[in-house]
Amino acid sequence: MTRQPAHDLGGPRPHDAAGLGAELTAVVAGARRRAVRDGDRQIDTAHLLHSLLESDPEVRAVVGDAPQLARLLGYLVQRSIGYGLRWQSTVEDSGAIAVVPDPSVYGGEAKDAGRWSPAAAAAMEDARRRARERDEIRSREREDSRCRERDELRSRERAETLSRERAETRARGTDLLAALVVDPQSRSVEVLARAGISVHELRTRIEAREEEHADGGPAC
């Protein structure tokens, strides 16, 4: 981790309403409050993971069983009095992932109480990207399926529905969870390792859950 003077600890400031559903909006707000309360200079991936686990039951189900969750949450709680103290004077940017260069993609707020680590900002953008890609794939699948409407009226209705769905695409908790385990040197991955949770196995469970969502869509 790169040490910087306190006044240089900046970075993109994602706005919690840009491309997020209500659940992730709450997750981002919770991560911001936690960072401010603990006296951390930046919102990092561990803050996001902690808030995500507290807010999203689907994410908790993917991460592990009750003992694993208890151990993980225990480590996250300890950051303000233990290992996390060394993070307060460092920037979470391993260089393993690209830093999002333009905070305007998040609709940054000047009054935002906390700034974002490059790794956390990149994870937020990656979560949005995953949601967009999922929407595009499903749209193509609908267009190519045997359920394609031949009737002109029904075709117009379907086109309008797909247009609304694309406009309403929002990242889910599992999108953010997947993004938080991309960088092997991120703080979220470090905490998961401390709790004995295999990131490789976690990625596999996330992918399986995404396939369940894809297969469980409404029939034509």
Residue frames relative to the residue before (quaternion, step in Angstrom):
aa qw qx qy qz dx dy dz
M 1.0000 0.0000 0.0000 0.0000 0.00 0.00 0.00
T 0.3938 -0.7346 0.5117 0.2088 3.55 -1.03 0.86
R 0.3105 -0.7469 0.5579 0.1857 3.54 -0.79 0.99
Q 0.0103 0.7781 -0.6275 0.0248 3.54 -1.05 0.86
P 0.5969 -0.5397 0.4293 0.4101 3.57 -1.18 0.42
A 0.6650 -0.5395 0.3366 0.3916 3.55 -1.15 0.64
H 0.6988 0.4845 -0.2987 0.4332 3.62 0.88 -0.89
D 0.6560 0.5085 -0.3187 0.4578 3.61 1.23 -0.24
L 0.5157 0.6547 -0.4226 0.3561 3.57 1.25 -0.11
G 0.2275 0.7895 -0.5316 0.2057 3.54 0.17 1.29
G 0.1344 0.7956 -0.5872 0.0646 3.54 -1.12 -0.64
P 0.7149 -0.4306 0.3112 0.4547 3.55 -1.27 0.11
R 0.2082 -0.7683 0.5948 0.1122 3.54 -1.11 0.71
P 0.1966 -0.8202 0.5232 0.1220 3.62 0.11 1.21
H 0.3380 -0.7187 0.5690 0.2131 3.56 -1.04 0.80
D 0.5076 -0.7252 0.3776 0.2719 3.53 -0.75 1.03
A 0.6827 0.4914 -0.3087 0.4441 3.63 1.16 -0.20
A 0.5736 0.6257 -0.3742 0.3733 3.60 1.23 -0.17
G 0.8633 -0.0449 -0.0002 0.5027 3.56 -0.41 1.24
L 0.6143 0.5388 -0.3509 0.4574 3.59 1.21 0.39
G 0.4410 -0.6484 0.5479 0.2913 3.52 -1.21 0.59
A 0.7302 -0.4237 0.2923 0.4493 3.55 -1.30 0.10
E 0.6415 0.5455 -0.3345 0.4231 3.58 0.99 -0.82
L 0.7245 0.4178 -0.2592 0.4831 3.59 0.83 -0.93
T 0.5414 0.5818 -0.4095 0.4481 3.58 1.16 -0.40
A 0.6628 0.4895 -0.2922 0.4855 3.56 1.02 -0.85
V 0.6173 0.5488 -0.3416 0.4485 3.58 1.04 -0.75
V 0.6697 0.4938 -0.2978 0.4679 3.58 0.89 -0.94
A 0.6471 0.5097 -0.3238 0.4654 3.58 0.95 -0.84
G 0.6526 0.5171 -0.3118 0.4577 3.58 1.00 -0.79
A 0.6428 0.5166 -0.3188 0.4672 3.58 1.02 -0.81
R 0.6357 0.5266 -0.3260 0.4607 3.57 1.02 -0.78
R 0.6681 0.4974 -0.3069 0.4604 3.57 0.88 -0.93
R 0.6501 0.5246 -0.3243 0.4438 3.58 0.95 -0.84
A 0.6507 0.5185 -0.3199 0.4532 3.58 0.94 -0.87
V 0.6696 0.4922 -0.3013 0.4675 3.58 0.93 -0.88
R 0.6633 0.5237 -0.3048 0.4391 3.58 0.91 -0.93
D 0.7278 0.4329 -0.2368 0.4763 3.56 0.99 -0.86
G 0.4900 -0.6859 0.4191 0.3373 3.58 1.26 -0.06
D 0.4022 0.7077 -0.4843 0.3208 3.59 1.16 0.52
R 0.5038 -0.6868 0.4418 0.2814 3.55 -0.98 0.85
Q 0.8051 0.1633 -0.0610 0.5670 3.57 1.11 -0.64
I 0.4395 -0.6000 0.5837 0.3259 3.53 -1.31 0.41
D 0.0611 -0.8216 0.5667 0.0100 3.58 -0.69 1.05
T 0.7309 -0.4370 0.2873 0.4384 3.58 -1.28 0.03
A 0.6137 0.5367 -0.3599 0.4537 3.61 1.11 -0.52
H 0.6035 0.5308 -0.3541 0.4782 3.61 1.08 -0.65
L 0.6663 0.5030 -0.3009 0.4610 3.57 0.92 -0.92
L 0.6469 0.5174 -0.3212 0.4590 3.58 0.95 -0.85
H 0.6506 0.5268 -0.3146 0.4476 3.57 0.92 -0.92
S 0.6932 0.4691 -0.2742 0.4735 3.58 0.83 -1.00
L 0.6295 0.5453 -0.3250 0.4481 3.57 1.05 -0.77
L 0.6617 0.5054 -0.3016 0.4646 3.58 0.94 -0.87
E 0.6733 0.5002 -0.2957 0.4572 3.58 1.00 -0.80
S 0.7619 0.4332 -0.1949 0.4403 3.57 1.07 -0.78
D 0.8038 0.3294 -0.1230 0.4799 3.59 0.99 -0.80
P 0.3187 -0.7782 0.5084 0.1853 3.64 -0.37 1.17
E 0.6062 0.5497 -0.3654 0.4437 3.60 1.09 -0.59
V 0.6394 0.5134 -0.3205 0.4743 3.57 1.01 -0.79
R 0.6388 0.5204 -0.3326 0.4588 3.58 0.94 -0.81
A 0.6483 0.5230 -0.3177 0.4530 3.58 0.99 -0.81
V 0.6720 0.4884 -0.2955 0.4717 3.58 1.05 -0.76
V 0.6557 0.5519 -0.3213 0.4028 3.59 0.94 -0.85
G 0.7400 -0.3861 0.2564 0.4875 3.61 0.87 -0.79
D 0.6682 -0.4862 0.3752 0.4201 3.53 -1.33 -0.15
A 0.7705 -0.3937 0.2406 0.4399 3.56 -1.31 0.10
P 0.6738 0.4808 -0.3284 0.4550 3.67 0.81 -0.81
Q 0.6491 0.5108 -0.3222 0.4625 3.59 0.98 -0.80
L 0.6556 0.5093 -0.3108 0.4628 3.57 0.96 -0.85
A 0.6434 0.5235 -0.3226 0.4560 3.56 0.97 -0.84
R 0.6572 0.5053 -0.3049 0.4688 3.57 0.97 -0.87
L 0.6644 0.5101 -0.2998 0.4567 3.58 0.94 -0.91
L 0.6756 0.4774 -0.2974 0.4768 3.58 0.87 -0.90
G 0.6022 0.5605 -0.3532 0.4453 3.58 1.11 -0.65
Y 0.6621 0.4885 -0.3028 0.4809 3.58 0.96 -0.83
L 0.6515 0.5176 -0.3243 0.4499 3.58 0.95 -0.82
V 0.6425 0.5218 -0.3192 0.4616 3.60 1.00 -0.79
Q 0.6787 0.5287 -0.2855 0.4222 3.58 1.03 -0.80
R 0.4816 0.7077 -0.4384 0.2738 3.61 1.17 -0.34
S 0.6840 0.5080 -0.3007 0.4285 3.60 0.99 -0.76
I 0.7658 0.3178 -0.1879 0.5266 3.61 1.21 -0.29
G 0.7646 0.3426 -0.1811 0.5150 3.56 1.25 -0.12
Y 0.8699 0.0473 -0.0127 0.4909 3.52 -0.79 -1.13
G 0.6375 0.5730 -0.3316 0.3941 3.60 1.08 -0.66
L 0.5034 0.6638 -0.4297 0.3483 3.60 1.20 -0.31
R 0.6462 0.5244 -0.3299 0.4457 3.59 1.04 -0.69
W 0.6101 0.5675 -0.3496 0.4284 3.60 1.22 -0.37
Q 0.5634 0.6584 -0.3828 0.3202 3.58 1.13 -0.55
S 0.7544 0.3467 -0.2054 0.5181 3.60 1.12 -0.51
T 0.6645 0.4675 -0.3083 0.4948 3.58 1.23 0.34
V 0.4042 -0.6869 0.5523 0.2444 3.54 -1.33 0.37
E 0.3621 -0.7279 0.5403 0.2171 3.56 -0.85 0.95
D 0.4074 0.6633 -0.5268 0.3414 3.55 -0.03 1.32
S 0.1476 -0.8389 0.5206 0.0593 3.56 0.00 1.30
G 0.4553 -0.6710 0.4642 0.3564 3.58 1.19 -0.49
A 0.5299 0.6465 -0.4047 0.3709 3.59 1.27 -0.08
I 0.7615 0.2278 -0.1510 0.5877 3.57 1.24 -0.38
A 0.5670 -0.6094 0.4328 0.3461 3.54 -1.18 0.57
V 0.3980 -0.6968 0.5445 0.2440 3.55 -1.03 0.82
V 0.4436 -0.6663 0.5248 0.2896 3.59 -0.91 0.87
P 0.3115 -0.8231 0.4423 0.1728 3.60 -0.39 1.19
D 0.7912 0.3185 -0.1434 0.5019 3.60 1.04 -0.66
P 0.3048 -0.7866 0.5057 0.1803 3.62 -0.33 1.18
S 0.5270 0.6485 -0.4178 0.3565 3.61 1.20 -0.32
V 0.5568 0.6017 -0.4056 0.4042 3.61 1.17 -0.38
Y 0.6962 0.4201 -0.2666 0.5174 3.56 1.26 -0.32
G 0.4265 -0.6892 0.4777 0.3390 3.60 1.21 -0.13
G 0.0031 -0.8744 0.4852 -0.0001 3.57 1.01 0.89
E 0.2771 -0.7601 0.5722 0.1343 3.54 -1.07 0.82
A 0.4678 -0.6771 0.4892 0.2889 3.58 -0.90 0.90
K 0.7066 0.4626 -0.2646 0.4655 3.58 1.08 -0.70
D 0.3511 0.7529 -0.4953 0.2541 3.60 1.29 0.05
A 0.4342 -0.7482 0.4442 0.2330 3.57 -0.66 1.14
G 0.8022 0.2008 -0.1037 0.5526 3.58 1.08 -0.59
R 0.3481 -0.7019 0.5742 0.2377 3.55 -1.16 0.56
W 0.4499 -0.7172 0.4882 0.2118 3.54 -1.25 0.48
S 0.4396 -0.6445 0.5434 0.3099 3.55 -1.04 0.70
P 0.6193 -0.5477 0.3937 0.4019 3.62 -1.11 0.54
A 0.6527 0.5202 -0.3228 0.4461 3.60 0.97 -0.78
A 0.6625 0.4941 -0.3064 0.4722 3.60 0.99 -0.82
A 0.6422 0.5192 -0.3236 0.4618 3.59 0.98 -0.83
A 0.6569 0.5046 -0.3069 0.4687 3.57 0.98 -0.86
A 0.6299 0.5266 -0.3359 0.4617 3.60 1.05 -0.73
M 0.6357 0.5223 -0.3344 0.4596 3.60 0.98 -0.77
E 0.6723 0.4769 -0.3012 0.4794 3.58 0.91 -0.85
D 0.6318 0.5280 -0.3369 0.4566 3.59 1.03 -0.73
A 0.6195 0.5368 -0.3426 0.4590 3.60 1.04 -0.73
R 0.6526 0.4988 -0.3104 0.4785 3.57 0.98 -0.81
R 0.6337 0.5338 -0.3290 0.4530 3.57 1.00 -0.83
R 0.6421 0.5263 -0.3226 0.4545 3.57 0.95 -0.87
A 0.6490 0.5131 -0.3164 0.4641 3.58 0.99 -0.83
R 0.6535 0.5106 -0.3167 0.4603 3.60 0.95 -0.86
E 0.6703 0.5002 -0.3039 0.4563 3.57 0.90 -0.91
R 0.6284 0.5295 -0.3354 0.4608 3.59 1.00 -0.78
D 0.6569 0.5129 -0.3080 0.4587 3.56 0.97 -0.87
E 0.6570 0.5138 -0.3138 0.4537 3.58 0.96 -0.85
I 0.6488 0.5166 -0.3173 0.4598 3.57 0.97 -0.86
R 0.6815 0.4848 -0.2958 0.4616 3.57 0.88 -0.89
S 0.6185 0.5372 -0.3478 0.4560 3.57 1.06 -0.68
R 0.6562 0.4960 -0.3141 0.4740 3.59 0.97 -0.84
E 0.6434 0.5309 -0.3284 0.4431 3.57 0.97 -0.83
R 0.6432 0.5143 -0.3265 0.4639 3.56 0.99 -0.78
E 0.6688 0.5149 -0.3011 0.4436 3.54 0.92 -0.91
D 0.7355 0.4204 -0.2250 0.4813 3.61 1.05 -0.75
S 0.5555 0.6470 -0.3915 0.3457 3.61 1.18 -0.23
R 0.6480 -0.5204 0.4023 0.3840 3.49 -1.38 0.28
C 0.6078 0.5889 -0.3350 0.4142 3.57 1.29 -0.31
R 0.3866 0.7400 -0.4833 0.2633 3.61 1.24 0.04
E 0.4021 -0.7449 0.4830 0.2238 3.55 -0.68 1.05
R 0.2848 -0.7564 0.5668 0.1598 3.55 -1.02 0.88
D 0.5921 0.5717 -0.3640 0.4360 3.51 1.15 -0.52
E 0.5213 -0.6785 0.4116 0.3138 3.60 -0.77 1.01
L 0.6611 0.5074 -0.3209 0.4500 3.59 0.90 -0.83
R 0.6756 0.4836 -0.2968 0.4708 3.56 0.88 -0.94
S 0.6163 0.5476 -0.3449 0.4488 3.59 1.06 -0.68
R 0.6493 0.5026 -0.3195 0.4730 3.57 0.98 -0.80
E 0.6443 0.5236 -0.3221 0.4549 3.56 0.98 -0.86
R 0.6545 0.5066 -0.3127 0.4661 3.59 0.97 -0.88
A 0.6407 0.5262 -0.3279 0.4529 3.59 0.97 -0.85
E 0.6535 0.5059 -0.3133 0.4678 3.57 1.00 -0.84
T 0.6386 0.5279 -0.3225 0.4577 3.58 1.04 -0.81
L 0.6666 0.4965 -0.3028 0.4664 3.58 0.90 -0.92
S 0.6279 0.5359 -0.3353 0.4540 3.57 1.04 -0.77
R 0.6567 0.4984 -0.3118 0.4724 3.59 0.97 -0.83
E 0.6460 0.5282 -0.3228 0.4466 3.59 0.98 -0.86
R 0.6470 0.5053 -0.3274 0.4679 3.58 0.99 -0.80
A 0.6586 0.5118 -0.3116 0.4553 3.57 0.99 -0.85
E 0.7418 0.4151 -0.2146 0.4810 3.56 1.11 -0.72
T 0.3262 0.7644 -0.5027 0.2378 3.58 1.25 0.19
R 0.0423 0.7952 -0.6008 0.0699 3.53 -0.78 1.06
A 0.5038 -0.6382 0.4887 0.3161 3.55 -1.08 0.73
R 0.2970 -0.7442 0.5752 0.1646 3.55 -1.11 0.78
G 0.7134 -0.4453 0.3261 0.4318 3.51 -1.34 0.14
T 0.6740 0.4887 -0.3073 0.4610 3.58 0.96 -0.80
D 0.5600 0.5665 -0.3939 0.4585 3.61 1.19 -0.42
L 0.6869 0.4636 -0.2841 0.4823 3.57 0.90 -0.92
L 0.6218 0.5386 -0.3509 0.4474 3.60 0.96 -0.77
A 0.6500 0.5107 -0.3146 0.4666 3.58 0.94 -0.89
A 0.6673 0.5036 -0.3007 0.4590 3.58 1.00 -0.83
L 0.6563 0.5397 -0.3098 0.4266 3.59 1.08 -0.70
V 0.7280 0.3925 -0.2498 0.5035 3.61 1.18 -0.31
V 0.3850 0.7280 -0.4826 0.2982 3.60 1.22 0.35
D 0.7592 0.3592 -0.1817 0.5115 3.56 0.83 -1.04
P 0.3623 -0.7721 0.4763 0.2140 3.62 -0.44 1.14
Q 0.7096 0.4339 -0.2654 0.4876 3.61 1.21 -0.33
S 0.4269 0.7000 -0.4731 0.3225 3.59 1.23 0.22
R 0.6137 -0.5642 0.4088 0.3715 3.55 -1.24 0.42
S 0.6003 0.5535 -0.3670 0.4457 3.60 1.07 -0.61
V 0.6625 0.4847 -0.3041 0.4834 3.60 0.95 -0.82
E 0.6237 0.5413 -0.3423 0.4482 3.58 1.01 -0.75
V 0.6800 0.4786 -0.2991 0.4680 3.59 0.92 -0.88
L 0.6137 0.5393 -0.3460 0.4612 3.59 1.01 -0.74
A 0.6545 0.5064 -0.3095 0.4684 3.58 0.98 -0.85
R 0.6251 0.5405 -0.3344 0.4532 3.60 1.01 -0.80
A 0.7085 0.4468 -0.2476 0.4869 3.56 1.10 -0.76
G 0.5214 -0.6754 0.3922 0.3438 3.58 1.28 0.08
I 0.4877 0.6420 -0.4442 0.3908 3.59 1.17 0.53
S 0.3729 -0.7430 0.5191 0.1987 3.56 -0.68 1.14
V 0.3968 -0.7258 0.5128 0.2297 3.56 -0.68 1.10
H 0.6124 0.5538 -0.3477 0.4442 3.58 1.05 -0.75
E 0.6865 0.4618 -0.2810 0.4863 3.58 0.90 -0.91
L 0.6143 0.5457 -0.3457 0.4531 3.57 1.08 -0.68
R 0.6331 0.5219 -0.3318 0.4655 3.59 0.96 -0.82
T 0.6384 0.5309 -0.3225 0.4545 3.58 1.00 -0.84
R 0.6682 0.4915 -0.3031 0.4691 3.59 0.96 -0.83
I 0.6187 0.5330 -0.3451 0.4627 3.59 1.05 -0.71
E 0.6618 0.5046 -0.3055 0.4627 3.58 0.92 -0.91
A 0.6380 0.5205 -0.3261 0.4644 3.58 1.01 -0.80
R 0.6507 0.5103 -0.3209 0.4619 3.59 0.99 -0.80
E 0.6335 0.5237 -0.3322 0.4626 3.58 1.03 -0.76
E 0.6427 0.5123 -0.3242 0.4684 3.59 1.02 -0.74
E 0.6109 0.5421 -0.3455 0.4621 3.58 1.08 -0.70
H 0.6512 0.5049 -0.3180 0.4690 3.58 0.95 -0.85
A 0.6663 0.5108 -0.3073 0.4481 3.58 0.96 -0.87
D 0.7087 0.4548 -0.2608 0.4721 3.58 0.96 -0.88
G 0.7122 0.4830 -0.2605 0.4377 3.54 1.12 -0.58
G 0.3662 0.7445 -0.4856 0.2755 3.56 1.21 0.34
P 0.6684 -0.5218 0.3483 0.3995 3.56 -1.22 0.36
A 0.4306 -0.6842 0.5234 0.2693 3.56 -1.03 0.79
C 0.5553 -0.6061 0.4497 0.3493 3.57 -1.22 0.51
